[in-house]
Amino acid sequence: MNTSFNPAAKQEFAAAAGWYADQAGSLRATDFRNEVLRSLKLIAEHPNLGSPAGSKTRSLVVHRYPYSVIYRIEENSLRVLAIANHSRRPGYWAGRW
């Protein structure tokens, strides 16, 4: 399954990994990245794994981190709309495609 990121989701992913690198070190940042990538692999293998999160959108919590992958399945493609921190306003990503 092809995976693509909304530009804002890509920026959120990089910013979160950068925050972990600054605050907790490079090993923690690498672990965060690996957990997000693991979540993306799970979604690609099992597209309905996440919980419904709005119109044709699903959400999967990233293991051990306060983030969720917000995504949409379009034909045979995984579209990541957000790497959403749980402390942000819910649904802030709703207008993204």
Buried (B, 14 or more C-beta within 10 A) or exposed (E): EEBEBBEBBEEBBEEBBEBBBEEEEEEBBEBBBEBBEEBBEBBBEEBEEBEEBBEEBBBBBBEEBEBBBBBBBEEEEBBBBBBBBEEEEEEEBEEBE
